[in-house]
Amino acid sequence: QLFFSFFKTLVGKEVIIELKNDLSICGTLHSVDQYLNMKLLDISVTDQDRFPHMLSVKNCFIRGSVVRYVHLPSEHVDTQLLQDATRKEIASNKK
Amino acid sequence: MADEKETPIVLGTTVEEPLDLIRLSLDERVYVKMRNDREIRGRLHAFDQHLNMVLAQAEETVTRVEMDEESFEQVYRQTKRTIPMVFVRGDCVILVSPPMRGS
C-alpha cells in the first residue's frame, strides 16, 4: 500500500523502468495499481536501442513482477514523508 | 487475553522482528545484496514488508565473471553506476545491512 500511494504521487512524471531482462524503458507514468503494474506513455528505450522490439510502441503496460528498478526524479520525492510513511506502514503491519 | 484498547499505532523503539532492524537504518546508508550478483549501497528512505525500497544516492555494483580466451582464467569484472533516486523491487533483494566499508 505504501508504494502504491507513493507511485500515485509520481503519475505524470517521467521515470525509467529497468526490467529484470535488462531492458530500460523511459516514459511518463500514466497509472499504477496495487501490484505496482504500471502504464507508461510516450516511451523510448534508453540505454541502447539494442532492443529494437519496441520501435513502434508508444505506450505500454508493464507487469509489476518484471520490474527490477524504477529510476525516480529526486526533485519529486519527499524523503521525509517517505520515512514517516514507512514507520507507520511497518507499525501497522505488525499488529 | 483481555480485550484492551491499546494506543492506535505504537512507533516504539522496541526491536522485535527483522523488519524493525531495517527500520533502524532509515535515513542511513545501507548495503543491499541482490540476486544476479548485484549490490547496491544507498540512503534508505522507504521500505515495506516485501523489501521494496527507495534508495537515494545509490551506487549499484554488478559483478561478472569473464573468461579470458588465452589464459583460460576467470576474471571478476565489476561495473558500477550511480542512480540519484531509485525504487528497488523487493523480490530481487537478498539482504539489507549497514554498509560494510572494507577499511
N, CA and C atoms of all chains as a GROMACS GRO file, in nm:
protein
  594
    1GLN      N    1   0.080  -0.121   0.000
    1GLN     CA    2   0.000   0.000   0.000
    1GLN      C    3   0.084   0.127   0.000
    2LEU      N    4   0.196   0.119   0.071
    2LEU     CA    5   0.284   0.236   0.082
    2LEU      C    6   0.334   0.279  -0.055
    3PHE      N    7   0.390   0.183  -0.128
    3PHE     CA    8   0.449   0.217  -0.256
    3PHE      C    9   0.344   0.243  -0.362
    4PHE      N   10   0.227   0.184  -0.348
    4PHE     CA   11   0.116   0.215  -0.437
    4PHE      C   12   0.085   0.365  -0.424
    5SER      N   13   0.070   0.414  -0.301
    5SER     CA   14   0.043   0.556  -0.280
    5SER      C   15   0.159   0.641  -0.330
    6PHE      N   16   0.279   0.594  -0.304
    6PHE     CA   17   0.398   0.668  -0.347
    6PHE      C   18   0.401   0.686  -0.498
    7PHE      N   19   0.376   0.576  -0.571
    7PHE     CA   20   0.380   0.588  -0.717
    7PHE      C   21   0.266   0.674  -0.769
    8LYS      N   22   0.154   0.674  -0.700
    8LYS     CA   23   0.044   0.761  -0.745
    8LYS      C   24   0.086   0.908  -0.744
    9THR      N   25   0.176   0.944  -0.650
    9THR     CA   26   0.222   1.083  -0.648
    9THR      C   27   0.314   1.113  -0.765
   10LEU      N   28   0.360   1.008  -0.833
   10LEU     CA   29   0.454   1.031  -0.943
   10LEU      C   30   0.386   1.022  -1.079
   11VAL      N   31   0.252   1.003  -1.080
   11VAL     CA   32   0.181   0.998  -1.207
   11VAL      C   33   0.202   1.131  -1.279
   12GLY      N   34   0.234   1.124  -1.408
   12GLY     CA   35   0.259   1.244  -1.486
   12GLY      C   36   0.405   1.280  -1.493
   13LYS      N   37   0.488   1.213  -1.412
   13LYS     CA   38   0.630   1.243  -1.412
   13LYS      C   39   0.702   1.142  -1.500
   14GLU      N   40   0.821   1.180  -1.542
   14GLU     CA   41   0.897   1.091  -1.627
   14GLU      C   42   0.984   0.998  -1.541
   15VAL      N   43   0.980   0.870  -1.573
   15VAL     CA   44   1.059   0.772  -1.497
   15VAL      C   45   1.127   0.678  -1.596
   16ILE      N   46   1.224   0.603  -1.546
   16ILE     CA   47   1.283   0.498  -1.627
   16ILE      C   48   1.261   0.368  -1.552
   17ILE      N   49   1.198   0.272  -1.619
   17ILE     CA   50   1.176   0.144  -1.555
   17ILE      C   51   1.278   0.046  -1.610
   18GLU      N   52   1.356  -0.012  -1.521
   18GLU     CA   53   1.453  -0.110  -1.564
   18GLU      C   54   1.397  -0.247  -1.531
   19LEU      N   55   1.384  -0.330  -1.634
   19LEU     CA   56   1.321  -0.461  -1.615
   19LEU      C   57   1.424  -0.565  -1.579
   20LYS      N   58   1.376  -0.678  -1.532
   20LYS     CA   59   1.466  -0.787  -1.495
   20LYS      C   60   1.539  -0.844  -1.617
   21ASN      N   61   1.487  -0.820  -1.737
   21ASN     CA   62   1.559  -0.870  -1.855
   21ASN      C   63   1.656  -0.765  -1.909
   22ASP      N   64   1.687  -0.666  -1.826
   22ASP     CA   65   1.786  -0.563  -1.858
   22ASP      C   66   1.737  -0.456  -1.955
   23LEU      N   67   1.613  -0.464  -1.997
   23LEU     CA   68   1.557  -0.359  -2.082
   23LEU      C   69   1.522  -0.238  -1.996
   24SER      N   70   1.560  -0.120  -2.042
   24SER     CA   71   1.525   0.004  -1.971
   24SER      C   72   1.430   0.086  -2.055
   25ILE      N   73   1.318   0.125  -1.996
   25ILE     CA   74   1.217   0.199  -2.071
   25ILE      C   75   1.191   0.332  -2.002
   26CYS      N   76   1.205   0.440  -2.079
   26CYS     CA   77   1.181   0.573  -2.027
   26CYS      C   78   1.042   0.617  -2.072
   27GLY      N   79   0.965   0.676  -1.983
   27GLY     CA   80   0.833   0.723  -2.025
   27GLY      C   81   0.766   0.800  -1.914
   28THR      N   82   0.647   0.851  -1.946
   28THR     CA   83   0.570   0.925  -1.846
   28THR      C   84   0.476   0.828  -1.777
   29LEU      N   85   0.481   0.830  -1.645
   29LEU     CA   86   0.397   0.738  -1.568
   29LEU      C   87   0.250   0.780  -1.582
   30HIS      N   88   0.172   0.689  -1.640
   30HIS     CA   89   0.031   0.720  -1.661
   30HIS      C   90  -0.054   0.668  -1.545
   31SER      N   91  -0.023   0.545  -1.502
   31SER     CA   92  -0.103   0.488  -1.394
   31SER      C   93  -0.028   0.374  -1.327
   32VAL      N   94  -0.074   0.342  -1.208
   32VAL     CA   95  -0.013   0.233  -1.130
   32VAL      C   96  -0.126   0.164  -1.054
   33ASP      N   97  -0.105   0.037  -1.019
   33ASP     CA   98  -0.208  -0.031  -0.940
   33ASP      C   99  -0.145  -0.095  -0.817
   34GLN      N  100  -0.228  -0.168  -0.738
   34GLN     CA  101  -0.182  -0.224  -0.612
   34GLN      C  102  -0.067  -0.324  -0.630
   35TYR      N  103  -0.056  -0.385  -0.747
   35TYR     CA  104   0.053  -0.479  -0.772
   35TYR      C  105   0.176  -0.407  -0.824
   36LEU      N  106   0.165  -0.273  -0.834
   36LEU     CA  107   0.272  -0.192  -0.892
   36LEU      C  108   0.294  -0.225  -1.038
   37ASN      N  109   0.188  -0.277  -1.106
   37ASN     CA  110   0.186  -0.277  -1.252
   37ASN      C  111   0.183  -0.131  -1.291
   38MET      N  112   0.247  -0.097  -1.405
   38MET     CA  113   0.250   0.044  -1.445
   38MET      C  114   0.222   0.060  -1.593
   39LYS      N  115   0.161   0.172  -1.623
   39LYS     CA  116   0.143   0.207  -1.763
   39LYS      C  117   0.226   0.330  -1.792
   40LEU      N  118   0.304   0.323  -1.900
   40LEU     CA  119   0.389   0.436  -1.938
   40LEU      C  120   0.345   0.489  -2.074
   41LEU      N  121   0.348   0.621  -2.088
   41LEU     CA  122   0.314   0.683  -2.216
   41LEU      C  123   0.438   0.737  -2.284
   42ASP      N  124   0.431   0.741  -2.418
   42ASP     CA  125   0.539   0.802  -2.497
   42ASP      C  126   0.674   0.746  -2.461
   43ILE      N  127   0.685   0.615  -2.472
   43ILE     CA  128   0.806   0.552  -2.423
   43ILE      C  129   0.921   0.561  -2.523
   44SER      N  130   1.042   0.552  -2.469
   44SER     CA  131   1.159   0.536  -2.554
   44SER      C  132   1.250   0.439  -2.479
   45VAL      N  133   1.317   0.356  -2.552
   45VAL     CA  134   1.406   0.258  -2.490
   45VAL      C  135   1.539   0.329  -2.462
   46THR      N  136   1.575   0.340  -2.335
   46THR     CA  137   1.701   0.409  -2.301
   46THR      C  138   1.816   0.310  -2.313
   47ASP      N  139   1.927   0.340  -2.254
   47ASP     CA  140   2.046   0.258  -2.271
   47ASP      C  141   2.078   0.249  -2.420
   48GLN      N  142   2.067   0.133  -2.473
   48GLN     CA  143   2.092   0.127  -2.617
   48GLN      C  144   1.965   0.084  -2.687
   49ASP      N  145   1.951   0.129  -2.807
   49ASP     CA  146   1.840   0.069  -2.881
   49ASP      C  147   1.890  -0.065  -2.935
   50ARG      N  148   1.952  -0.134  -2.842
   50ARG     CA  149   1.988  -0.275  -2.852
   50ARG      C  150   1.861  -0.357  -2.860
   51PHE      N  151   1.755  -0.297  -2.817
   51PHE     CA  152   1.630  -0.369  -2.807
   51PHE      C  153   1.529  -0.305  -2.902
   52PRO      N  154   1.540  -0.337  -3.028
   52PRO     CA  155   1.455  -0.268  -3.126
   52PRO      C  156   1.312  -0.318  -3.127
   53HIS      N  157   1.276  -0.413  -3.036
   53HIS     CA  158   1.141  -0.470  -3.036
   53HIS      C  159   1.033  -0.365  -3.025
   54MET      N  160   1.069  -0.250  -2.967
   54MET     CA  161   0.963  -0.156  -2.930
   54MET      C  162   0.964  -0.031  -3.014
   55LEU      N  163   1.023  -0.036  -3.134
   55LEU     CA  164   1.037   0.086  -3.213
   55LEU      C  165   0.905   0.156  -3.238
   56SER      N  166   0.798   0.080  -3.262
   56SER     CA  167   0.673   0.145  -3.298
   56SER      C  168   0.580   0.160  -3.179
   57VAL      N  169   0.627   0.119  -3.061
   57VAL     CA  170   0.539   0.121  -2.945
   57VAL      C  171   0.544   0.257  -2.878
   58LYS      N  172   0.424   0.316  -2.852
   58LYS     CA  173   0.418   0.447  -2.788
   58LYS      C  174   0.385   0.435  -2.640
   59ASN      N  175   0.294   0.344  -2.608
   59ASN     CA  176   0.252   0.328  -2.469
   59ASN      C  177   0.266   0.183  -2.431
   60CYS      N  178   0.292   0.158  -2.303
   60CYS     CA  179   0.298   0.017  -2.266
   60CYS      C  180   0.253  -0.007  -2.123
   61PHE      N  181   0.212  -0.130  -2.102
   61PHE     CA  182   0.172  -0.178  -1.970
   61PHE      C  183   0.282  -0.272  -1.922
   62ILE      N  184   0.332  -0.248  -1.805
   62ILE     CA  185   0.441  -0.330  -1.751
   62ILE      C  186   0.394  -0.402  -1.626
   63ARG      N  187   0.403  -0.534  -1.628
   63ARG     CA  188   0.364  -0.613  -1.511
   63ARG      C  189   0.463  -0.584  -1.396
   64GLY      N  190   0.408  -0.561  -1.279
   64GLY     CA  191   0.493  -0.522  -1.167
   64GLY      C  192   0.605  -0.620  -1.138
   65SER      N  193   0.575  -0.750  -1.155
   65SER     CA  194   0.673  -0.851  -1.115
   65SER      C  195   0.798  -0.854  -1.203
   66VAL      N  196   0.795  -0.790  -1.320
   66VAL     CA  197   0.913  -0.794  -1.407
   66VAL      C  198   1.004  -0.674  -1.387
   67VAL      N  199   0.965  -0.586  -1.294
   67VAL     CA  200   1.044  -0.466  -1.271
   67VAL      C  201   1.161  -0.499  -1.178
   68ARG      N  202   1.279  -0.450  -1.212
   68ARG     CA  203   1.391  -0.456  -1.119
   68ARG      C  204   1.404  -0.324  -1.046
   69TYR      N  205   1.421  -0.214  -1.124
   69TYR     CA  206   1.434  -0.081  -1.062
   69TYR      C  207   1.339   0.017  -1.130
   70VAL      N  208   1.304   0.123  -1.057
   70VAL     CA  209   1.243   0.238  -1.122
   70VAL      C  210   1.329   0.358  -1.085
   71HIS      N  211   1.387   0.422  -1.187
   71HIS     CA  212   1.467   0.542  -1.162
   71HIS      C  213   1.372   0.658  -1.146
   72LEU      N  214   1.386   0.730  -1.034
   72LEU     CA  215   1.290   0.833  -0.998
   72LEU      C  216   1.352   0.972  -1.007
   73PRO      N  217   1.266   1.073  -1.038
   73PRO     CA  218   1.316   1.211  -1.036
   73PRO      C  219   1.328   1.257  -0.891
   74SER      N  220   1.450   1.275  -0.840
   74SER     CA  221   1.467   1.302  -0.697
   74SER      C  222   1.397   1.430  -0.654
   75GLU      N  223   1.376   1.525  -0.747
   75GLU     CA  224   1.312   1.651  -0.708
   75GLU      C  225   1.166   1.632  -0.674
   76HIS      N  226   1.106   1.520  -0.718
   76HIS     CA  227   0.965   1.499  -0.688
   76HIS      C  228   0.944   1.400  -0.575
   77VAL      N  229   1.053   1.367  -0.505
   77VAL     CA  230   1.041   1.271  -0.398
   77VAL      C  231   1.062   1.340  -0.264
   78ASP      N  232   0.964   1.327  -0.177
   78ASP     CA  233   0.973   1.386  -0.044
   78ASP      C  234   1.025   1.279   0.051
   79THR      N  235   1.155   1.287   0.082
   79THR     CA  236   1.216   1.178   0.158
   79THR      C  237   1.166   1.174   0.302
   80GLN      N  238   1.138   1.289   0.358
   80GLN     CA  239   1.089   1.295   0.495
   80GLN      C  240   0.954   1.224   0.504
   81LEU      N  241   0.868   1.256   0.407
   81LEU     CA  242   0.736   1.196   0.403
   81LEU      C  243   0.746   1.044   0.387
   82LEU      N  244   0.838   1.000   0.302
   82LEU     CA  245   0.858   0.857   0.278
   82LEU      C  246   0.899   0.788   0.407
   83GLN      N  247   0.992   0.849   0.478
   83GLN     CA  248   1.040   0.784   0.601
   83GLN      C  249   0.929   0.773   0.704
   84ASP      N  250   0.852   0.882   0.720
   84ASP     CA  251   0.742   0.879   0.817
   84ASP      C  252   0.639   0.774   0.776
   85ALA      N  253   0.607   0.769   0.647
   85ALA     CA  254   0.508   0.673   0.600
   85ALA      C  255   0.558   0.531   0.619
   86THR      N  256   0.689   0.511   0.603
   86THR     CA  257   0.747   0.378   0.622
   86THR      C  258   0.730   0.334   0.766
   87ARG      N  259   0.760   0.423   0.859
   87ARG     CA  260   0.748   0.386   1.000
   87ARG      C  261   0.605   0.346   1.032
   88LYS      N  262   0.508   0.421   0.976
   88LYS     CA  263   0.368   0.388   1.003
   88LYS      C  264   0.332   0.254   0.940
   89GLU      N  265   0.381   0.231   0.819
   89GLU     CA  266   0.348   0.108   0.747
   89GLU      C  267   0.401  -0.014   0.822
   90ILE      N  268   0.525  -0.005   0.870
   90ILE     CA  269   0.583  -0.118   0.943
   90ILE      C  270   0.505  -0.142   1.071
   91ALA      N  271   0.472  -0.034   1.139
   91ALA     CA  272   0.397  -0.048   1.263
   91ALA      C  273   0.261  -0.110   1.237
   92SER      N  274   0.193  -0.066   1.130
   92SER     CA  275   0.059  -0.119   1.106
   92SER      C  276   0.064  -0.261   1.053
   93ASN      N  277   0.175  -0.305   0.997
   93ASN     CA  278   0.184  -0.444   0.952
   93ASN      C  279   0.214  -0.539   1.065
   94LYS      N  280   0.261  -0.482   1.178
   94LYS     CA  281   0.298  -0.570   1.288
   94LYS      C  282   0.180  -0.616   1.367
   95LYS      N  283   0.076  -0.530   1.380
   95LYS     CA  284  -0.033  -0.565   1.472
   95LYS      C  285  -0.128  -0.669   1.422
   96MET      N  286  -0.649  -1.350   2.669
   96MET     CA  287  -0.602  -1.212   2.655
   96MET      C  288  -0.717  -1.119   2.682
   97ALA      N  289  -0.696  -1.018   2.764
   97ALA     CA  290  -0.802  -0.921   2.794
   97ALA      C  291  -0.823  -0.834   2.673
   98ASP      N  292  -0.947  -0.792   2.654
   98ASP     CA  293  -0.974  -0.700   2.544
   98ASP      C  294  -0.936  -0.561   2.588
   99GLU      N  295  -0.829  -0.509   2.536
   99GLU     CA  296  -0.788  -0.375   2.574
   99GLU      C  297  -0.776  -0.290   2.451
  100LYS      N  298  -0.811  -0.164   2.466
  100LYS     CA  299  -0.785  -0.071   2.356
  100LYS      C  300  -0.643  -0.019   2.376
  101GLU      N  301  -0.557  -0.052   2.287
  101GLU     CA  302  -0.422  -0.001   2.300
  101GLU      C  303  -0.408   0.126   2.218
  102THR      N  304  -0.304   0.202   2.242
  102THR     CA  305  -0.279   0.324   2.162
  102THR      C  306  -0.268   0.280   2.016
  103PRO      N  307  -0.334   0.353   1.929
  103PRO     CA  308  -0.350   0.313   1.788
  103PRO      C  309  -0.222   0.262   1.724
  104ILE      N  310  -0.126   0.345   1.702
  104ILE     CA  311  -0.004   0.299   1.638
  104ILE      C  312   0.114   0.330   1.728
  105VAL      N  313   0.183   0.224   1.771
  105VAL     CA  314   0.296   0.245   1.862
  105VAL      C  315   0.424   0.247   1.780
  106LEU      N  316   0.478   0.368   1.761
  106LEU     CA  317   0.602   0.376   1.687
  106LEU      C  318   0.716   0.364   1.787
  107GLY      N  319   0.720   0.252   1.855
  107GLY     CA  320   0.815   0.240   1.963
  107GLY      C  321   0.956   0.218   1.912
  108THR      N  322   1.047   0.208   2.003
  108THR     CA  323   1.185   0.179   1.963
  108THR      C  324   1.218   0.034   1.997
  109THR      N  325   1.112  -0.046   2.032
  109THR     CA  326   1.137  -0.187   2.061
  109THR      C  327   1.169  -0.260   1.932
  110VAL      N  328   1.275  -0.338   1.933
  110VAL     CA  329   1.308  -0.416   1.815
  110VAL      C  330   1.257  -0.557   1.836
  111GLU      N  331   1.160  -0.599   1.755
  111GLU     CA  332   1.105  -0.732   1.773
  111GLU      C  333   1.133  -0.821   1.654
  112GLU      N  334   1.102  -0.767   1.533
  112GLU     CA  335   1.114  -0.851   1.415
  112GLU      C  336   1.229  -0.802   1.328
  113PRO      N  337   1.271  -0.884   1.235
  113PRO     CA  338   1.377  -0.840   1.144
  113PRO      C  339   1.348  -0.706   1.078
  114LEU      N  340   1.220  -0.681   1.042
  114LEU     CA  341   1.189  -0.554   0.976
  114LEU      C  342   1.216  -0.436   1.068
  115ASP      N  343   1.206  -0.459   1.198
  115ASP     CA  344   1.238  -0.350   1.290
  115ASP      C  345   1.386  -0.314   1.283
  116LEU      N  346   1.468  -0.416   1.258
  116LEU     CA  347   1.611  -0.391   1.245
  116LEU      C  348   1.640  -0.301   1.126
  117ILE      N  349   1.564  -0.323   1.018
  117ILE     CA  350   1.584  -0.240   0.900
  117ILE      C  351   1.533  -0.100   0.930
  118ARG      N  352   1.422  -0.091   1.005
  118ARG     CA  353   1.365   0.039   1.038
  118ARG      C  354   1.469   0.128   1.106
  119LEU      N  355   1.558   0.065   1.182
  119LEU     CA  356   1.662   0.142   1.250
  119LEU      C  357   1.756   0.210   1.150
  120SER      N  358   1.761   0.156   1.028
  120SER     CA  359   1.853   0.212   0.927
  120SER      C  360   1.791   0.318   0.839
  121LEU      N  361   1.665   0.357   0.866
  121LEU     CA  362   1.601   0.460   0.784
  121LEU      C  363   1.683   0.587   0.789
  122ASP      N  364   1.698   0.651   0.673
  122ASP     CA  365   1.777   0.774   0.657
  122ASP      C  366   1.925   0.750   0.681
  123GLU      N  367   1.965   0.624   0.686
  123GLU     CA  368   2.108   0.593   0.695
  123GLU      C  369   2.147   0.522   0.567
  124ARG      N  370   2.276   0.517   0.542
  124ARG     CA  371   2.324   0.441   0.428
  124ARG      C  372   2.313   0.292   0.460
  125VAL      N  373   2.273   0.213   0.361
  125VAL     CA  374   2.264   0.069   0.379
  125VAL      C  375   2.332  -0.001   0.263
  126TYR      N  376   2.360  -0.128   0.284
  126TYR     CA  377   2.416  -0.214   0.180
  126TYR      C  378   2.309  -0.319   0.151
  127VAL      N  379   2.276  -0.335   0.023
  127VAL     CA  380   2.174  -0.431  -0.015
  127VAL      C  381   2.236  -0.533  -0.111
  128LYS      N  382   2.229  -0.659  -0.074
  128LYS     CA  383   2.278  -0.764  -0.165
  128LYS      C  384   2.158  -0.814  -0.242
  129MET      N  385   2.173  -0.825  -0.375
  129MET     CA  386   2.059  -0.866  -0.456
  129MET      C  387   2.092  -0.986  -0.543
  130ARG      N  388   1.988  -1.039  -0.606
  130ARG     CA  389   2.009  -1.152  -0.696
  130ARG      C  390   2.085  -1.110  -0.819
  131ASN      N  391   2.141  -1.206  -0.889
  131ASN     CA  392   2.219  -1.180  -1.009
  131ASN      C  393   2.349  -1.106  -0.979
  132ASP      N  394   2.408  -1.136  -0.865
  132ASP     CA  395   2.539  -1.079  -0.829
  132ASP      C  396   2.538  -0.928  -0.834
  133ARG      N  397   2.431  -0.867  -0.782
  133ARG     CA  398   2.426  -0.721  -0.776
  133ARG      C  399   2.428  -0.676  -0.631
  134GLU      N  400   2.483  -0.557  -0.612
  134GLU     CA  401   2.481  -0.496  -0.479
  134GLU      C  402   2.447  -0.350  -0.497
  135ILE      N  403   2.379  -0.295  -0.399
  135ILE     CA  404   2.352  -0.150  -0.403
  135ILE      C  405   2.384  -0.093  -0.266
  136ARG      N  406   2.447   0.024  -0.267
  136ARG     CA  407   2.461   0.099  -0.143
  136ARG      C  408   2.389   0.231  -0.165
  137GLY      N  409   2.313   0.272  -0.063
  137GLY     CA  410   2.242   0.398  -0.079
  137GLY      C  411   2.178   0.438   0.051
  138ARG      N  412   2.115   0.555   0.051
  138ARG     CA  413   2.047   0.604   0.171
  138ARG      C  414   1.905   0.555   0.167
  139LEU      N  415   1.866   0.480   0.271
  139LEU     CA  416   1.734   0.418   0.275
  139LEU      C  417   1.627   0.519   0.317
  140HIS      N  418   1.530   0.542   0.227
  140HIS     CA  419   1.422   0.635   0.262
  140HIS      C  420   1.290   0.566   0.285
  141ALA      N  421   1.270   0.448   0.225
  141ALA     CA  422   1.143   0.379   0.244
  141ALA      C  423   1.160   0.231   0.218
  142PHE      N  424   1.079   0.150   0.286
  142PHE     CA  425   1.076   0.008   0.254
  142PHE      C  426   0.942  -0.046   0.303
  143ASP      N  427   0.908  -0.167   0.258
  143ASP     CA  428   0.786  -0.231   0.308
  143ASP      C  429   0.815  -0.377   0.340
  144GLN      N  430   0.713  -0.453   0.374
  144GLN     CA  431   0.735  -0.590   0.418
  144GLN      C  432   0.786  -0.680   0.306
  145HIS      N  433   0.769  -0.635   0.180
  145HIS     CA  434   0.823  -0.717   0.070
  145HIS      C  435   0.968  -0.685   0.047
  146LEU      N  436   1.018  -0.583   0.117
  146LEU     CA  437   1.152  -0.530   0.097
  146LEU      C  438   1.165  -0.453  -0.033
  147ASN      N  439   1.050  -0.406  -0.087
  147ASN     CA  440   1.056  -0.299  -0.186
  147ASN      C  441   1.122  -0.182  -0.114
  148MET      N  442   1.206  -0.105  -0.183
  148MET     CA  443   1.277   0.005  -0.116
  148MET      C  444   1.292   0.125  -0.206
  149VAL      N  445   1.306   0.241  -0.144
  149VAL     CA  446   1.350   0.360  -0.217
  149VAL      C  447   1.485   0.400  -0.158
  150LEU      N  448   1.586   0.408  -0.244
  150LEU     CA  449   1.720   0.449  -0.201
  150LEU      C  450   1.760   0.576  -0.274
  151ALA      N  451   1.829   0.665  -0.203
  151ALA     CA  452   1.882   0.786  -0.266
  151ALA      C  453   2.034   0.774  -0.276
  152GLN      N  454   2.090   0.848  -0.370
  152GLN     CA  455   2.236   0.845  -0.395
  152GLN      C  456   2.285   0.701  -0.394
  153ALA      N  457   2.226   0.621  -0.480
  153ALA     CA  458   2.253   0.478  -0.479
  153ALA      C  459   2.366   0.444  -0.577
  154GLU      N  460   2.451   0.350  -0.534
  154GLU     CA  461   2.555   0.302  -0.623
  154GLU      C  462   2.535   0.153  -0.641
  155GLU      N  463   2.515   0.112  -0.767
  155GLU     CA  464   2.493  -0.030  -0.795
  155GLU      C  465   2.622  -0.091  -0.846
  156THR      N  466   2.656  -0.208  -0.796
  156THR     CA  467   2.774  -0.280  -0.844
  156THR      C  468   2.727  -0.413  -0.902
  157VAL      N  469   2.761  -0.437  -1.029
  157VAL     CA  470   2.729  -0.565  -1.091
  157VAL      C  471   2.859  -0.641  -1.109
  158THR      N  472   2.864  -0.764  -1.060
  158THR     CA  473   2.987  -0.842  -1.071
  158THR      C  474   2.969  -0.951  -1.175
  159ARG      N  475   3.060  -0.952  -1.272
  159ARG     CA  476   3.052  -1.053  -1.378
  159ARG      C  477   3.180  -1.133  -1.383
  160VAL      N  478   3.170  -1.259  -1.418
  160VAL     CA  479   3.290  -1.340  -1.433
  160VAL      C  480   3.316  -1.357  -1.580
  161GLU      N  481   3.428  -1.306  -1.625
  161GLU     CA  482   3.462  -1.320  -1.765
  161GLU      C  483   3.573  -1.420  -1.782
  162MET      N  484   3.567  -1.495  -1.889
  162MET     CA  485   3.667  -1.597  -1.914
  162MET      C  486   3.766  -1.542  -2.015
  163ASP      N  487   3.892  -1.538  -1.978
  163ASP     CA  488   3.995  -1.494  -2.071
  163ASP      C  489   4.022  -1.605  -2.172
  164GLU      N  490   4.011  -1.568  -2.301
  164GLU     CA  491   4.024  -1.669  -2.406
  164GLU      C  492   4.161  -1.735  -2.407
  165GLU      N  493   4.265  -1.651  -2.385
  165GLU     CA  494   4.400  -1.705  -2.399
  165GLU      C  495   4.448  -1.776  -2.273
  166SER      N  496   4.433  -1.707  -2.161
  166SER     CA  497   4.490  -1.766  -2.039
  166SER      C  498   4.393  -1.864  -1.974
  167PHE      N  499   4.269  -1.866  -2.020
  167PHE     CA  500   4.166  -1.953  -1.963
  167PHE      C  501   4.145  -1.929  -1.814
  168GLU      N  502   4.176  -1.806  -1.772
  168GLU     CA  503   4.147  -1.771  -1.632
  168GLU      C  504   4.009  -1.712  -1.625
  169GLN      N  505   3.953  -1.718  -1.507
  169GLN     CA  506   3.827  -1.647  -1.483
  169GLN      C  507   3.858  -1.515  -1.415
  170VAL      N  508   3.811  -1.407  -1.477
  170VAL     CA  509   3.839  -1.274  -1.424
  170VAL      C  510   3.711  -1.212  -1.372
  171TYR      N  511   3.716  -1.154  -1.255
  171TYR     CA  512   3.598  -1.087  -1.199
  171TYR      C  513   3.597  -0.941  -1.243
  172ARG      N  514   3.490  -0.901  -1.311
  172ARG     CA  515   3.476  -0.761  -1.353
  172ARG      C  516   3.359  -0.700  -1.277
  173GLN      N  517   3.380  -0.579  -1.228
  173GLN     CA  518   3.270  -0.511  -1.158
  173GLN      C  519   3.233  -0.384  -1.233
  174THR      N  520   3.104  -0.366  -1.255
  174THR     CA  521   3.056  -0.242  -1.318
  174THR      C  522   2.976  -0.166  -1.214
  175LYS      N  523   3.008  -0.038  -1.202
  175LYS     CA  524   2.934   0.043  -1.104
  175LYS      C  525   2.859   0.154  -1.175
  176ARG      N  526   2.745   0.190  -1.119
  176ARG     CA  527   2.681   0.312  -1.165
  176ARG      C  528   2.603   0.374  -1.051
  177THR      N  529   2.586   0.508  -1.060
  177THR     CA  530   2.516   0.579  -0.953
  177THR      C  531   2.380   0.622  -1.003
  178ILE      N  532   2.282   0.607  -0.916
  178ILE     CA  533   2.146   0.649  -0.950
  178ILE      C  534   2.098   0.740  -0.838
  179PRO      N  535   2.056   0.865  -0.870
  179PRO     CA  536   2.022   0.961  -0.765
  179PRO      C  537   1.904   0.917  -0.676
  180MET      N  538   1.802   0.856  -0.739
  180MET     CA  539   1.688   0.813  -0.658
  180MET      C  540   1.627   0.692  -0.726
  181VAL      N  541   1.620   0.582  -0.655
  181VAL     CA  542   1.574   0.459  -0.720
  181VAL      C  543   1.478   0.379  -0.632
  182PHE      N  544   1.378   0.319  -0.696
  182PHE     CA  545   1.290   0.221  -0.632
  182PHE      C  546   1.345   0.084  -0.667
  183VAL      N  547   1.362  -0.002  -0.566
  183VAL     CA  548   1.409  -0.138  -0.588
  183VAL      C  549   1.298  -0.234  -0.553
  184ARG      N  550   1.265  -0.325  -0.643
  184ARG     CA  551   1.159  -0.420  -0.615
  184ARG      C  552   1.209  -0.528  -0.519
  185GLY      N  553   1.130  -0.559  -0.420
  185GLY     CA  554   1.172  -0.648  -0.313
  185GLY      C  555   1.208  -0.789  -0.353
  186ASP      N  556   1.149  -0.838  -0.463
  186ASP     CA  557   1.176  -0.979  -0.495
  186ASP      C  558   1.318  -1.003  -0.543
  187CYS      N  559   1.396  -0.895  -0.566
  187CYS     CA  560   1.536  -0.912  -0.604
  187CYS      C  561   1.628  -0.911  -0.483
  188VAL      N  562   1.573  -0.869  -0.367
  188VAL     CA  563   1.659  -0.842  -0.251
  188VAL      C  564   1.691  -0.970  -0.176
  189ILE      N  565   1.820  -0.987  -0.144
  189ILE     CA  566   1.862  -1.099  -0.060
  189ILE      C  567   1.884  -1.054   0.083
  190LEU      N  568   1.966  -0.947   0.101
  190LEU     CA  569   1.985  -0.900   0.238
  190LEU      C  570   2.005  -0.750   0.243
  191VAL      N  571   1.977  -0.693   0.361
  191VAL     CA  572   1.995  -0.549   0.387
  191VAL      C  573   2.078  -0.538   0.513
  192SER      N  574   2.177  -0.449   0.507
  192SER     CA  575   2.268  -0.440   0.622
  192SER      C  576   2.326  -0.299   0.629
  193PRO      N  577   2.379  -0.258   0.742
  193PRO     CA  578   2.455  -0.133   0.742
  193PRO      C  579   2.575  -0.150   0.650
  194PRO      N  580   2.626  -0.041   0.594
  194PRO     CA  581   2.731  -0.057   0.493
  194PRO      C  582   2.857  -0.120   0.553
  195MET      N  583   2.917  -0.213   0.478
  195MET     CA  584   3.038  -0.277   0.524
  195MET      C  585   3.153  -0.218   0.446
  196ARG      N  586   3.203  -0.105   0.493
  196ARG     CA  587   3.316  -0.046   0.422
  196ARG      C  588   3.439  -0.132   0.452
  197GLY      N  589   3.516  -0.164   0.352
  197GLY     CA  590   3.631  -0.253   0.366
  197GLY      C  591   3.729  -0.206   0.472
  198SER      N  592   3.774  -0.078   0.457
  198SER     CA  593   3.875  -0.030   0.554
  198SER      C  594   3.808   0.054   0.661
   0.00000   0.00000   0.00000
